[in-house]
Amino acid sequence: MTVADLSNELKSDDPPILIDVRESEELDISQLPGIVHIPMMQVPGRLNEIPKDRPIVIVCRSGARSANVTEFLMEHGYGNVRNMRGGMNAWARQVDPTVAQY
C-alpha cells in the first residue's frame, strides 16, 4: 500500500493496526503514532500478538523488511496484511516532511 493510502486509512473509523518491524534505535529517529513495535527477527516468536481478524500494515524504514514480514505473515495465514511501500522515508517525503529520514 502507498503511504498516501495509509494516511487516508489512519483517518478512518477503523484504522489498521500498524506493526513497525525496525529496531528500537530506529524508532528513536521516527515513528508513526500508535504503532506496535515487533522487531523483524522477533516476529516468528510473537505471532500470538498479531491478530488475524484485523487489518494490519507492516512498517519499516524503506519497505524492504516490511515486505519480507508481510510475505511471512501471509504464509502463516494472515489474509489482511499489507506492506507500507517505501517505508518511513516515503512517509517523510510524501505525507509528513517533519518526519526524519535516515
Gaussian input, Z-matrix of N, CA and C with variables (Angstrom, degrees):
# hf/3-21g

backbone

0 1
 N
 C     1     B1
 C     2     B2     1     A1
 N     3     B3     2     A2     1     D1
 C     4     B4     3     A3     2     D2
 C     5     B5     4     A4     3     D3
 N     6     B6     5     A5     4     D4
 C     7     B7     6     A6     5     D5
 C     8     B8     7     A7     6     D6
 N     9     B9     8     A8     7     D7
 C    10    B10     9     A9     8     D8
 C    11    B11    10    A10     9     D9
 N    12    B12    11    A11    10    D10
 C    13    B13    12    A12    11    D11
 C    14    B14    13    A13    12    D12
 N    15    B15    14    A14    13    D13
 C    16    B16    15    A15    14    D14
 C    17    B17    16    A16    15    D15
 N    18    B18    17    A17    16    D16
 C    19    B19    18    A18    17    D17
 C    20    B20    19    A19    18    D18
 N    21    B21    20    A20    19    D19
 C    22    B22    21    A21    20    D20
 C    23    B23    22    A22    21    D21
 N    24    B24    23    A23    22    D22
 C    25    B25    24    A24    23    D23
 C    26    B26    25    A25    24    D24
 N    27    B27    26    A26    25    D25
 C    28    B28    27    A27    26    D26
 C    29    B29    28    A28    27    D27
 N    30    B30    29    A29    28    D28
 C    31    B31    30    A30    29    D29
 C    32    B32    31    A31    30    D30
 N    33    B33    32    A32    31    D31
 C    34    B34    33    A33    32    D32
 C    35    B35    34    A34    33    D33
 N    36    B36    35    A35    34    D34
 C    37    B37    36    A36    35    D35
 C    38    B38    37    A37    36    D36
 N    39    B39    38    A38    37    D37
 C    40    B40    39    A39    38    D38
 C    41    B41    40    A40    39    D39
 N    42    B42    41    A41    40    D40
 C    43    B43    42    A42    41    D41
 C    44    B44    43    A43    42    D42
 N    45    B45    44    A44    43    D43
 C    46    B46    45    A45    44    D44
 C    47    B47    46    A46    45    D45
 N    48    B48    47    A47    46    D46
 C    49    B49    48    A48    47    D47
 C    50    B50    49    A49    48    D48
 N    51    B51    50    A50    49    D49
 C    52    B52    51    A51    50    D50
 C    53    B53    52    A52    51    D51
 N    54    B54    53    A53    52    D52
 C    55    B55    54    A54    53    D53
 C    56    B56    55    A55    54    D54
 N    57    B57    56    A56    55    D55
 C    58    B58    57    A57    56    D56
 C    59    B59    58    A58    57    D57
 N    60    B60    59    A59    58    D58
 C    61    B61    60    A60    59    D59
 C    62    B62    61    A61    60    D60
 N    63    B63    62    A62    61    D61
 C    64    B64    63    A63    62    D62
 C    65    B65    64    A64    63    D63
 N    66    B66    65    A65    64    D64
 C    67    B67    66    A66    65    D65
 C    68    B68    67    A67    66    D66
 N    69    B69    68    A68    67    D67
 C    70    B70    69    A69    68    D68
 C    71    B71    70    A70    69    D69
 N    72    B72    71    A71    70    D70
 C    73    B73    72    A72    71    D71
 C    74    B74    73    A73    72    D72
 N    75    B75    74    A74    73    D73
 C    76    B76    75    A75    74    D74
 C    77    B77    76    A76    75    D75
 N    78    B78    77    A77    76    D76
 C    79    B79    78    A78    77    D77
 C    80    B80    79    A79    78    D78
 N    81    B81    80    A80    79    D79
 C    82    B82    81    A81    80    D80
 C    83    B83    82    A82    81    D81
 N    84    B84    83    A83    82    D82
 C    85    B85    84    A84    83    D83
 C    86    B86    85    A85    84    D84
 N    87    B87    86    A86    85    D85
 C    88    B88    87    A87    86    D86
 C    89    B89    88    A88    87    D87
 N    90    B90    89    A89    88    D88
 C    91    B91    90    A90    89    D89
 C    92    B92    91    A91    90    D90
 N    93    B93    92    A92    91    D91
 C    94    B94    93    A93    92    D92
 C    95    B95    94    A94    93    D93
 N    96    B96    95    A95    94    D94
 C    97    B97    96    A96    95    D95
 C    98    B98    97    A97    96    D96
 N    99    B99    98    A98    97    D97
 C   100   B100    99    A99    98    D98
 C   101   B101   100   A100    99    D99
 N   102   B102   101   A101   100   D100
 C   103   B103   102   A102   101   D101
 C   104   B104   103   A103   102   D102
 N   105   B105   104   A104   103   D103
 C   106   B106   105   A105   104   D104
 C   107   B107   106   A106   105   D105
 N   108   B108   107   A107   106   D106
 C   109   B109   108   A108   107   D107
 C   110   B110   109   A109   108   D108
 N   111   B111   110   A110   109   D109
 C   112   B112   111   A111   110   D110
 C   113   B113   112   A112   111   D111
 N   114   B114   113   A113   112   D112
 C   115   B115   114   A114   113   D113
 C   116   B116   115   A115   114   D114
 N   117   B117   116   A116   115   D115
 C   118   B118   117   A117   116   D116
 C   119   B119   118   A118   117   D117
 N   120   B120   119   A119   118   D118
 C   121   B121   120   A120   119   D119
 C   122   B122   121   A121   120   D120
 N   123   B123   122   A122   121   D121
 C   124   B124   123   A123   122   D122
 C   125   B125   124   A124   123   D123
 N   126   B126   125   A125   124   D124
 C   127   B127   126   A126   125   D125
 C   128   B128   127   A127   126   D126
 N   129   B129   128   A128   127   D127
 C   130   B130   129   A129   128   D128
 C   131   B131   130   A130   129   D129
 N   132   B132   131   A131   130   D130
 C   133   B133   132   A132   131   D131
 C   134   B134   133   A133   132   D132
 N   135   B135   134   A134   133   D133
 C   136   B136   135   A135   134   D134
 C   137   B137   136   A136   135   D135
 N   138   B138   137   A137   136   D136
 C   139   B139   138   A138   137   D137
 C   140   B140   139   A139   138   D138
 N   141   B141   140   A140   139   D139
 C   142   B142   141   A141   140   D140
 C   143   B143   142   A142   141   D141
 N   144   B144   143   A143   142   D142
 C   145   B145   144   A144   143   D143
 C   146   B146   145   A145   144   D144
 N   147   B147   146   A146   145   D145
 C   148   B148   147   A147   146   D146
 C   149   B149   148   A148   147   D147
 N   150   B150   149   A149   148   D148
 C   151   B151   150   A150   149   D149
 C   152   B152   151   A151   150   D150
 N   153   B153   152   A152   151   D151
 C   154   B154   153   A153   152   D152
 C   155   B155   154   A154   153   D153
 N   156   B156   155   A155   154   D154
 C   157   B157   156   A156   155   D155
 C   158   B158   157   A157   156   D156
 N   159   B159   158   A158   157   D157
 C   160   B160   159   A159   158   D158
 C   161   B161   160   A160   159   D159
 N   162   B162   161   A161   160   D160
 C   163   B163   162   A162   161   D161
 C   164   B164   163   A163   162   D162
 N   165   B165   164   A164   163   D163
 C   166   B166   165   A165   164   D164
 C   167   B167   166   A166   165   D165
 N   168   B168   167   A167   166   D166
 C   169   B169   168   A168   167   D167
 C   170   B170   169   A169   168   D168
 N   171   B171   170   A170   169   D169
 C   172   B172   171   A171   170   D170
 C   173   B173   172   A172   171   D171
 N   174   B174   173   A173   172   D172
 C   175   B175   174   A174   173   D173
 C   176   B176   175   A175   174   D174
 N   177   B177   176   A176   175   D175
 C   178   B178   177   A177   176   D176
 C   179   B179   178   A178   177   D177
 N   180   B180   179   A179   178   D178
 C   181   B181   180   A180   179   D179
 C   182   B182   181   A181   180   D180
 N   183   B183   182   A182   181   D181
 C   184   B184   183   A183   182   D182
 C   185   B185   184   A184   183   D183
 N   186   B186   185   A185   184   D184
 C   187   B187   186   A186   185   D185
 C   188   B188   187   A187   186   D186
 N   189   B189   188   A188   187   D187
 C   190   B190   189   A189   188   D188
 C   191   B191   190   A190   189   D189
 N   192   B192   191   A191   190   D190
 C   193   B193   192   A192   191   D191
 C   194   B194   193   A193   192   D192
 N   195   B195   194   A194   193   D193
 C   196   B196   195   A195   194   D194
 C   197   B197   196   A196   195   D195
 N   198   B198   197   A197   196   D196
 C   199   B199   198   A198   197   D197
 C   200   B200   199   A199   198   D198
 N   201   B201   200   A200   199   D199
 C   202   B202   201   A201   200   D200
 C   203   B203   202   A202   201   D201
 N   204   B204   203   A203   202   D202
 C   205   B205   204   A204   203   D203
 C   206   B206   205   A205   204   D204
 N   207   B207   206   A206   205   D205
 C   208   B208   207   A207   206   D206
 C   209   B209   208   A208   207   D207
 N   210   B210   209   A209   208   D208
 C   211   B211   210   A210   209   D209
 C   212   B212   211   A211   210   D210
 N   213   B213   212   A212   211   D211
 C   214   B214   213   A213   212   D212
 C   215   B215   214   A214   213   D213
 N   216   B216   215   A215   214   D214
 C   217   B217   216   A216   215   D215
 C   218   B218   217   A217   216   D216
 N   219   B219   218   A218   217   D217
 C   220   B220   219   A219   218   D218
 C   221   B221   220   A220   219   D219
 N   222   B222   221   A221   220   D220
 C   223   B223   222   A222   221   D221
 C   224   B224   223   A223   222   D222
 N   225   B225   224   A224   223   D223
 C   226   B226   225   A225   224   D224
 C   227   B227   226   A226   225   D225
 N   228   B228   227   A227   226   D226
 C   229   B229   228   A228   227   D227
 C   230   B230   229   A229   228   D228
 N   231   B231   230   A230   229   D229
 C   232   B232   231   A231   230   D230
 C   233   B233   232   A232   231   D231
 N   234   B234   233   A233   232   D232
 C   235   B235   234   A234   233   D233
 C   236   B236   235   A235   234   D234
 N   237   B237   236   A236   235   D235
 C   238   B238   237   A237   236   D236
 C   239   B239   238   A238   237   D237
 N   240   B240   239   A239   238   D238
 C   241   B241   240   A240   239   D239
 C   242   B242   241   A241   240   D240
 N   243   B243   242   A242   241   D241
 C   244   B244   243   A243   242   D242
 C   245   B245   244   A244   243   D243
 N   246   B246   245   A245   244   D244
 C   247   B247   246   A246   245   D245
 C   248   B248   247   A247   246   D246
 N   249   B249   248   A248   247   D247
 C   250   B250   249   A249   248   D248
 C   251   B251   250   A250   249   D249
 N   252   B252   251   A251   250   D250
 C   253   B253   252   A252   251   D251
 C   254   B254   253   A253   252   D252
 N   255   B255   254   A254   253   D253
 C   256   B256   255   A255   254   D254
 C   257   B257   256   A256   255   D255
 N   258   B258   257   A257   256   D256
 C   259   B259   258   A258   257   D257
 C   260   B260   259   A259   258   D258
 N   261   B261   260   A260   259   D259
 C   262   B262   261   A261   260   D260
 C   263   B263   262   A262   261   D261
 N   264   B264   263   A263   262   D262
 C   265   B265   264   A264   263   D263
 C   266   B266   265   A265   264   D264
 N   267   B267   266   A266   265   D265
 C   268   B268   267   A267   266   D266
 C   269   B269   268   A268   267   D267
 N   270   B270   269   A269   268   D268
 C   271   B271   270   A270   269   D269
 C   272   B272   271   A271   270   D270
 N   273   B273   272   A272   271   D271
 C   274   B274   273   A273   272   D272
 C   275   B275   274   A274   273   D273
 N   276   B276   275   A275   274   D274
 C   277   B277   276   A276   275   D275
 C   278   B278   277   A277   276   D276
 N   279   B279   278   A278   277   D277
 C   280   B280   279   A279   278   D278
 C   281   B281   280   A280   279   D279
 N   282   B282   281   A281   280   D280
 C   283   B283   282   A282   281   D281
 C   284   B284   283   A283   282   D282
 N   285   B285   284   A284   283   D283
 C   286   B286   285   A285   284   D284
 C   287   B287   286   A286   285   D285
 N   288   B288   287   A287   286   D286
 C   289   B289   288   A288   287   D287
 C   290   B290   289   A289   288   D288
 N   291   B291   290   A290   289   D289
 C   292   B292   291   A291   290   D290
 C   293   B293   292   A292   291   D291
 N   294   B294   293   A293   292   D292
 C   295   B295   294   A294   293   D293
 C   296   B296   295   A295   294   D294
 N   297   B297   296   A296   295   D295
 C   298   B298   297   A297   296   D296
 C   299   B299   298   A298   297   D297
 N   300   B300   299   A299   298   D298
 C   301   B301   300   A300   299   D299
 C   302   B302   301   A301   300   D300
 N   303   B303   302   A302   301   D301
 C   304   B304   303   A303   302   D302
 C   305   B305   304   A304   303   D303

   B1=1.4423
   B2=1.5139
   B3=1.3181
   B4=1.4558
   B5=1.5212
   B6=1.3231
   B7=1.4611
   B8=1.5287
   B9=1.3233
   B10=1.4682
   B11=1.5212
   B12=1.3400
   B13=1.4651
   B14=1.5227
   B15=1.3280
   B16=1.4648
   B17=1.5232
   B18=1.3083
   B19=1.4590
   B20=1.5283
   B21=1.3150
   B22=1.4624
   B23=1.5232
   B24=1.3270
   B25=1.4718
   B26=1.5190
   B27=1.3261
   B28=1.4612
   B29=1.5246
   B30=1.3233
   B31=1.4671
   B32=1.5210
   B33=1.3242
   B34=1.4605
   B35=1.5280
   B36=1.3264
   B37=1.4607
   B38=1.5252
   B39=1.3259
   B40=1.4669
   B41=1.5273
   B42=1.3438
   B43=1.4606
   B44=1.5310
   B45=1.3231
   B46=1.4596
   B47=1.5214
   B48=1.3162
   B49=1.4650
   B50=1.5263
   B51=1.3292
   B52=1.4558
   B53=1.5159
   B54=1.3153
   B55=1.4624
   B56=1.5220
   B57=1.3248
   B58=1.4580
   B59=1.5243
   B60=1.3345
   B61=1.4631
   B62=1.5269
   B63=1.3312
   B64=1.4615
   B65=1.5284
   B66=1.3127
   B67=1.4607
   B68=1.5337
   B69=1.3213
   B70=1.4723
   B71=1.5170
   B72=1.3228
   B73=1.4639
   B74=1.5320
   B75=1.3176
   B76=1.4660
   B77=1.5281
   B78=1.3231
   B79=1.4655
   B80=1.5260
   B81=1.3446
   B82=1.4628
   B83=1.5234
   B84=1.3290
   B85=1.4635
   B86=1.5229
   B87=1.3250
   B88=1.4644
   B89=1.5175
   B90=1.3399
   B91=1.4553
   B92=1.5183
   B93=1.3074
   B94=1.4584
   B95=1.5250
   B96=1.3350
   B97=1.4611
   B98=1.5265
   B99=1.3173
   B100=1.4552
   B101=1.5169
   B102=1.3250
   B103=1.4677
   B104=1.5271
   B105=1.3195
   B106=1.4614
   B107=1.5111
   B108=1.3179
   B109=1.4571
   B110=1.5261
   B111=1.3256
   B112=1.4607
   B113=1.5354
   B114=1.3344
   B115=1.4632
   B116=1.5343
   B117=1.3152
   B118=1.4622
   B119=1.5295
   B120=1.3015
   B121=1.4654
   B122=1.5289
   B123=1.3218
   B124=1.4606
   B125=1.5317
   B126=1.3242
   B127=1.4641
   B128=1.5323
   B129=1.3505
   B130=1.4747
   B131=1.5280
   B132=1.3126
   B133=1.4572
   B134=1.5162
   B135=1.3289
   B136=1.4649
   B137=1.5276
   B138=1.3322
   B139=1.4669
   B140=1.5259
   B141=1.3277
   B142=1.4677
   B143=1.5312
   B144=1.3314
   B145=1.4601
   B146=1.5281
   B147=1.3320
   B148=1.4666
   B149=1.5209
   B150=1.3268
   B151=1.4677
   B152=1.5282
   B153=1.3182
   B154=1.4667
   B155=1.5255
   B156=1.3264
   B157=1.4621
   B158=1.5255
   B159=1.3238
   B160=1.4710
   B161=1.5233
   B162=1.3330
   B163=1.4650
   B164=1.5238
   B165=1.3219
   B166=1.4632
   B167=1.5290
   B168=1.3331
   B169=1.4618
   B170=1.5234
   B171=1.3273
   B172=1.4620
   B173=1.5234
   B174=1.3415
   B175=1.4611
   B176=1.5296
   B177=1.3485
   B178=1.4633
   B179=1.5317
   B180=1.3162
   B181=1.4680
   B182=1.5188
   B183=1.3426
   B184=1.4690
   B185=1.5246
   B186=1.3170
   B187=1.4592
   B188=1.5164
   B189=1.3125
   B190=1.4674
   B191=1.5324
   B192=1.3246
   B193=1.4717
   B194=1.5202
   B195=1.3178
   B196=1.4573
   B197=1.5232
   B198=1.3261
   B199=1.4700
   B200=1.5242
   B201=1.3356
   B202=1.4747
   B203=1.5186
   B204=1.3315
   B205=1.4657
   B206=1.5242
   B207=1.3241
   B208=1.4629
   B209=1.5225
   B210=1.3210
   B211=1.4721
   B212=1.5294
   B213=1.3307
   B214=1.4645
   B215=1.5316
   B216=1.3255
   B217=1.4624
   B218=1.5244
   B219=1.3201
   B220=1.4613
   B221=1.5329
   B222=1.3221
   B223=1.4616
   B224=1.5276
   B225=1.3288
   B226=1.4643
   B227=1.5291
   B228=1.3222
   B229=1.4584
   B230=1.5086
   B231=1.3170
   B232=1.4583
   B233=1.5205
   B234=1.3245
   B235=1.4513
   B236=1.5166
   B237=1.3317
   B238=1.4587
   B239=1.5267
   B240=1.3401
   B241=1.4588
   B242=1.5229
   B243=1.3361
   B244=1.4627
   B245=1.5193
   B246=1.3173
   B247=1.4531
   B248=1.5290
   B249=1.3325
   B250=1.4592
   B251=1.5273
   B252=1.3274
   B253=1.4646
   B254=1.5281
   B255=1.3078
   B256=1.4627
   B257=1.5085
   B258=1.3267
   B259=1.4525
   B260=1.5196
   B261=1.3252
   B262=1.4577
   B263=1.5244
   B264=1.3290
   B265=1.4657
   B266=1.5207
   B267=1.3281
   B268=1.4659
   B269=1.5274
   B270=1.3179
   B271=1.4686
   B272=1.5332
   B273=1.3300
   B274=1.4655
   B275=1.5257
   B276=1.3217
   B277=1.4647
   B278=1.5264
   B279=1.3354
   B280=1.4573
   B281=1.5269
   B282=1.3306
   B283=1.4677
   B284=1.5225
   B285=1.3224
   B286=1.4640
   B287=1.5219
   B288=1.3230
   B289=1.4662
   B290=1.5331
   B291=1.3361
   B292=1.4620
   B293=1.5250
   B294=1.3381
   B295=1.4562
   B296=1.5269
   B297=1.3257
   B298=1.4702
   B299=1.5165
   B300=1.3361
   B301=1.4671
   B302=1.5200
   B303=1.3313
   B304=1.4769
   B305=1.4975
   A1=108.51
   A2=116.29
   A3=119.95
   A4=109.80
   A5=115.34
   A6=119.22
   A7=110.53
   A8=117.64
   A9=120.55
   A10=110.50
   A11=116.60
   A12=120.31
   A13=110.79
   A14=116.29
   A15=119.64
   A16=110.67
   A17=117.38
   A18=120.67
   A19=110.44
   A20=116.83
   A21=120.90
   A22=111.93
   A23=117.20
   A24=120.57
   A25=111.73
   A26=117.50
   A27=120.22
   A28=111.90
   A29=116.84
   A30=121.59
   A31=111.98
   A32=117.95
   A33=121.63
   A34=111.39
   A35=115.32
   A36=120.88
   A37=112.79
   A38=117.04
   A39=121.50
   A40=109.75
   A41=116.91
   A42=119.22
   A43=111.30
   A44=116.73
   A45=119.60
   A46=111.29
   A47=115.12
   A48=121.13
   A49=106.77
   A50=116.86
   A51=122.00
   A52=109.43
   A53=116.35
   A54=120.73
   A55=107.40
   A56=115.26
   A57=121.97
   A58=107.93
   A59=116.28
   A60=120.69
   A61=112.92
   A62=116.75
   A63=120.19
   A64=110.43
   A65=115.20
   A66=121.38
   A67=109.71
   A68=115.99
   A69=121.83
   A70=112.71
   A71=117.73
   A72=119.88
   A73=111.78
   A74=117.12
   A75=120.08
   A76=110.78
   A77=116.58
   A78=119.72
   A79=111.35
   A80=116.63
   A81=120.01
   A82=111.30
   A83=117.41
   A84=122.50
   A85=110.81
   A86=116.20
   A87=120.26
   A88=109.71
   A89=115.23
   A90=119.93
   A91=109.90
   A92=114.40
   A93=120.60
   A94=108.71
   A95=117.82
   A96=119.84
   A97=111.18
   A98=115.20
   A99=120.89
   A100=115.94
   A101=117.41
   A102=118.97
   A103=110.84
   A104=114.50
   A105=122.17
   A106=104.57
   A107=117.42
   A108=120.81
   A109=110.61
   A110=115.43
   A111=121.51
   A112=105.99
   A113=118.05
   A114=119.57
   A115=111.53
   A116=115.76
   A117=122.14
   A118=112.98
   A119=117.74
   A120=120.10
   A121=112.59
   A122=117.75
   A123=121.23
   A124=113.04
   A125=117.32
   A126=120.67
   A127=112.28
   A128=120.26
   A129=118.85
   A130=113.45
   A131=117.65
   A132=120.95
   A133=114.69
   A134=116.53
   A135=119.65
   A136=112.38
   A137=116.92
   A138=120.41
   A139=112.22
   A140=116.89
   A141=120.10
   A142=112.45
   A143=118.21
   A144=122.41
   A145=112.23
   A146=116.68
   A147=120.73
   A148=108.52
   A149=117.57
   A150=119.86
   A151=111.70
   A152=115.00
   A153=120.58
   A154=111.97
   A155=117.23
   A156=120.48
   A157=113.36
   A158=117.47
   A159=121.73
   A160=109.08
   A161=117.33
   A162=119.09
   A163=110.05
   A164=115.49
   A165=122.53
   A166=108.42
   A167=116.20
   A168=121.49
   A169=107.35
   A170=115.61
   A171=122.21
   A172=108.55
   A173=115.45
   A174=122.77
   A175=109.83
   A176=115.75
   A177=121.17
   A178=107.91
   A179=118.24
   A180=121.71
   A181=112.28
   A182=116.64
   A183=119.58
   A184=113.90
   A185=117.35
   A186=120.77
   A187=114.78
   A188=118.67
   A189=120.94
   A190=111.81
   A191=117.03
   A192=119.63
   A193=110.57
   A194=116.46
   A195=119.39
   A196=111.19
   A197=118.00
   A198=120.77
   A199=110.28
   A200=116.57
   A201=120.16
   A202=111.53
   A203=117.07
   A204=120.59
   A205=110.40
   A206=117.34
   A207=120.71
   A208=109.88
   A209=117.23
   A210=121.29
   A211=110.63
   A212=116.69
   A213=121.42
   A214=110.63
   A215=116.64
   A216=119.95
   A217=111.29
   A218=117.61
   A219=120.75
   A220=110.56
   A221=116.54
   A222=120.88
   A223=111.69
   A224=117.08
   A225=121.92
   A226=112.08
   A227=116.25
   A228=120.38
   A229=116.94
   A230=118.60
   A231=121.01
   A232=108.21
   A233=116.59
   A234=120.71
   A235=114.49
   A236=117.55
   A237=120.37
   A238=109.49
   A239=115.20
   A240=121.22
   A241=108.62
   A242=115.17
   A243=120.12
   A244=110.79
   A245=114.74
   A246=123.29
   A247=109.00
   A248=117.25
   A249=120.70
   A250=106.97
   A251=115.74
   A252=121.29
   A253=111.16
   A254=114.86
   A255=120.18
   A256=114.26
   A257=116.95
   A258=122.17
   A259=115.29
   A260=114.67
   A261=121.49
   A262=111.66
   A263=117.56
   A264=118.60
   A265=110.59
   A266=118.23
   A267=120.70
   A268=110.23
   A269=116.90
   A270=120.52
   A271=109.51
   A272=116.13
   A273=120.72
   A274=111.56
   A275=117.70
   A276=121.00
   A277=112.69
   A278=117.17
   A279=119.88
   A280=115.49
   A281=117.54
   A282=119.86
   A283=111.88
   A284=117.68
   A285=120.98
   A286=110.23
   A287=117.87
   A288=120.75
   A289=113.95
   A290=118.44
   A291=120.07
   A292=111.77
   A293=117.21
   A294=121.58
   A295=109.01
   A296=115.76
   A297=121.07
   A298=111.21
   A299=115.35
   A300=121.40
   A301=107.96
   A302=114.91
   A303=119.02
   A304=109.52
   D1=150.64
   D2=179.27
   D3=-81.42
   D4=161.53
   D5=177.81
   D6=-66.82
   D7=-32.03
   D8=177.19
   D9=-65.21
   D10=-42.47
   D11=176.71
   D12=-60.53
   D13=-44.57
   D14=179.85
   D15=-63.92
   D16=-42.42
   D17=179.00
   D18=-55.24
   D19=-43.36
   D20=178.19
   D21=-66.79
   D22=-42.99
   D23=-179.36
   D24=-64.96
   D25=-33.19
   D26=-179.50
   D27=-67.19
   D28=-19.30
   D29=178.27
   D30=-88.89
   D31=-4.19
   D32=-176.64
   D33=-79.72
   D34=171.67
   D35=178.29
   D36=-71.12
   D37=-20.96
   D38=-178.99
   D39=-131.79
   D40=71.88
   D41=-177.01
   D42=-69.48
   D43=155.36
   D44=178.07
   D45=-71.19
   D46=160.85
   D47=171.31
   D48=-79.04
   D49=131.46
   D50=178.34
   D51=-100.89
   D52=122.51
   D53=176.49
   D54=-113.66
   D55=116.90
   D56=179.98
   D57=-95.98
   D58=121.58
   D59=-174.15
   D60=-102.10
   D61=13.11
   D62=177.72
   D63=-78.01
   D64=172.39
   D65=177.78
   D66=-80.51
   D67=160.15
   D68=-175.56
   D69=-55.14
   D70=-42.22
   D71=-177.86
   D72=-66.06
   D73=-24.84
   D74=176.87
   D75=-73.03
   D76=-32.64
   D77=178.31
   D78=-67.02
   D79=-25.21
   D80=176.62
   D81=-67.03
   D82=-22.98
   D83=-179.23
   D84=-84.34
   D85=-46.66
   D86=-178.68
   D87=-161.08
   D88=147.83
   D89=173.83
   D90=-165.01
   D91=155.53
   D92=175.77
   D93=-87.82
   D94=148.20
   D95=179.29
   D96=-64.83
   D97=144.04
   D98=173.60
   D99=77.54
   D100=14.14
   D101=-178.83
   D102=-70.64
   D103=157.22
   D104=167.57
   D105=-104.76
   D106=124.84
   D107=-177.18
   D108=-96.09
   D109=113.88
   D110=173.75
   D111=-135.35
   D112=99.52
   D113=179.53
   D114=-53.40
   D115=145.47
   D116=-173.21
   D117=-48.07
   D118=-46.27
   D119=-175.77
   D120=-70.90
   D121=-14.30
   D122=179.08
   D123=-93.42
   D124=-10.87
   D125=-175.21
   D126=-55.47
   D127=-48.47
   D128=-177.83
   D129=-57.27
   D130=-34.91
   D131=-179.31
   D132=-85.99
   D133=-4.04
   D134=-176.89
   D135=-123.74
   D136=22.97
   D137=-179.80
   D138=-56.56
   D139=-30.52
   D140=-179.86
   D141=-64.19
   D142=-14.91
   D143=178.88
   D144=-91.51
   D145=-5.65
   D146=-176.38
   D147=-109.69
   D148=110.34
   D149=-176.74
   D150=-70.75
   D151=143.53
   D152=177.56
   D153=-90.76
   D154=-10.73
   D155=-174.44
   D156=-102.13
   D157=12.86
   D158=179.46
   D159=-129.49
   D160=151.95
   D161=173.65
   D162=-67.62
   D163=135.47
   D164=-177.26
   D165=-123.50
   D166=138.99
   D167=171.20
   D168=-124.64
   D169=128.36
   D170=-179.42
   D171=-97.11
   D172=134.90
   D173=-173.56
   D174=-126.42
   D175=141.50
   D176=169.65
   D177=-146.87
   D178=-159.93
   D179=-177.46
   D180=-73.72
   D181=-49.40
   D182=-172.63
   D183=-124.23
   D184=-5.74
   D185=179.25
   D186=103.93
   D187=-8.12
   D188=-178.15
   D189=-77.11
   D190=-52.81
   D191=179.15
   D192=-63.04
   D193=-41.15
   D194=-179.02
   D195=-65.77
   D196=-32.97
   D197=176.01
   D198=-64.86
   D199=-41.46
   D200=177.93
   D201=-64.43
   D202=-42.83
   D203=179.81
   D204=-67.57
   D205=-39.53
   D206=177.67
   D207=-59.29
   D208=-46.27
   D209=178.57
   D210=-61.45
   D211=-43.35
   D212=179.18
   D213=-59.87
   D214=-45.94
   D215=-179.16
   D216=-65.15
   D217=-39.78
   D218=177.60
   D219=-61.57
   D220=-38.44
   D221=177.51
   D222=-67.51
   D223=-18.43
   D224=-179.67
   D225=-107.66
   D226=25.88
   D227=169.75
   D228=91.39
   D229=8.70
   D230=177.47
   D231=-87.33
   D232=116.58
   D233=-175.91
   D234=-94.34
   D235=-24.51
   D236=-175.39
   D237=-116.79
   D238=59.98
   D239=179.63
   D240=-125.02
   D241=135.34
   D242=-178.79
   D243=-134.35
   D244=156.22
   D245=178.43
   D246=-97.67
   D247=134.90
   D248=172.68
   D249=-82.90
   D250=100.31
   D251=-176.93
   D252=-62.81
   D253=134.70
   D254=179.24
   D255=86.30
   D256=-12.13
   D257=175.15
   D258=60.10
   D259=-159.97
   D260=-177.35
   D261=-64.22
   D262=-29.43
   D263=177.97
   D264=-66.83
   D265=-38.64
   D266=175.59
   D267=-66.79
   D268=-38.51
   D269=177.01
   D270=-58.12
   D271=-44.99
   D272=-179.61
   D273=-64.93
   D274=-38.17
   D275=-178.73
   D276=-75.22
   D277=-36.99
   D278=-169.00
   D279=-108.58
   D280=-23.00
   D281=-174.79
   D282=-116.47
   D283=-51.48
   D284=-173.57
   D285=-136.83
   D286=96.21
   D287=-177.30
   D288=-68.14
   D289=-6.76
   D290=176.23
   D291=-79.72
   D292=-12.57
   D293=178.94
   D294=-78.23
   D295=131.61
   D296=-178.49
   D297=-69.77
   D298=140.53
   D299=172.65
   D300=-104.33
   D301=152.09
   D302=176.32
   D303=-150.93

